[in-house]
Amino acid sequence: MKASITFPELQSILQEKTNQQISFSTVDSKTVRVTYPLNLGFVKKDISANLTIIELIGSDLLVSIDAGFGTDTMLNTVLGLLKNKIPEGLIEKRPDKRLMLHLGQIEQVKTVFEAIQVNDISVLANGLEVDGGLK
């Protein structure tokens, strides 16, 4: 069984939950580019990072992040800005430019993982696809 969500749908959900305009685009079948508009008053700039799916462990998704030079600084800045806008414990910073996304912290996603054995997550031309089966 396969299910998908388009990037516009995902962007809309994130806009509603975080009040931030985060956008997505495809790099390849395992990598998505995430763009976040950074506004520090005197500096307005879109910052982007590539998130590559490494492994799905239960409802936890391990991804690597690459934003070029200064990845760690950019990551710390964005995580600091989102701190009060996302559930605590949703994003865990790991060594070597990796993040563990604890997707089970999101109620709607938790419900999906309770009913479906998710085998793989892929990046499509305009969204994400989950491959799995009923438990």
WORAQUI-V368561 format. One record per backbone hydrogen bond with DSSP energy under -0.5 kcal/mol. NH is the residue of the N-H (numbers start at 1). CO is the residue of the C=O. If there is no record, write none. Layout:
nh=NH co=CO
nh=NH co=CO
//
This chain:
nh=3 co=130
nh=5 co=128
nh=7 co=126
nh=10 co=6
nh=11 co=7
nh=12 co=8
nh=13 co=9
nh=14 co=10
nh=15 co=11
nh=16 co=12
nh=17 co=13
nh=18 co=14
nh=19 co=14
nh=19 co=15
nh=20 co=14
nh=22 co=20
nh=23 co=35
nh=25 co=33
nh=27 co=28
nh=27 co=31
nh=28 co=31
nh=31 co=28
nh=32 co=51
nh=33 co=25
nh=34 co=32
nh=34 co=49
nh=35 co=23
nh=36 co=47
nh=37 co=21
nh=38 co=36
nh=38 co=45
nh=39 co=37
nh=40 co=43
nh=42 co=40
nh=45 co=38
nh=47 co=36
nh=49 co=34
nh=50 co=66
nh=51 co=32
nh=51 co=49
nh=52 co=50
nh=52 co=64
nh=53 co=30
nh=53 co=51
nh=54 co=62
nh=55 co=62
nh=57 co=55
nh=57 co=60
nh=58 co=56
nh=60 co=57
nh=61 co=101
nh=62 co=55
nh=62 co=60
nh=63 co=61
nh=63 co=99
nh=64 co=52
nh=65 co=97
nh=66 co=50
nh=67 co=68
nh=71 co=68
nh=74 co=70
nh=75 co=71
nh=76 co=72
nh=77 co=73
nh=78 co=74
nh=79 co=75
nh=80 co=76
nh=81 co=77
nh=82 co=78
nh=83 co=79
nh=85 co=82
nh=86 co=82
nh=90 co=87
nh=92 co=90
nh=92 co=100
nh=93 co=91
nh=94 co=98
nh=98 co=94
nh=99 co=63
nh=100 co=92
nh=101 co=61
nh=101 co=99
nh=102 co=90
nh=102 co=100
nh=103 co=59
nh=103 co=101
nh=104 co=59
nh=105 co=102
nh=106 co=103
nh=107 co=105
nh=110 co=106
nh=111 co=107
nh=112 co=108
nh=113 co=109
nh=114 co=110
nh=115 co=111
nh=115 co=112
nh=116 co=112
nh=117 co=133
nh=118 co=116
nh=119 co=131
nh=120 co=131
nh=122 co=129
nh=123 co=29
nh=124 co=122
nh=124 co=127
nh=127 co=124
nh=128 co=5
nh=129 co=122
nh=130 co=3
nh=131 co=120
nh=132 co=1
nh=133 co=117
nh=135 co=115
//
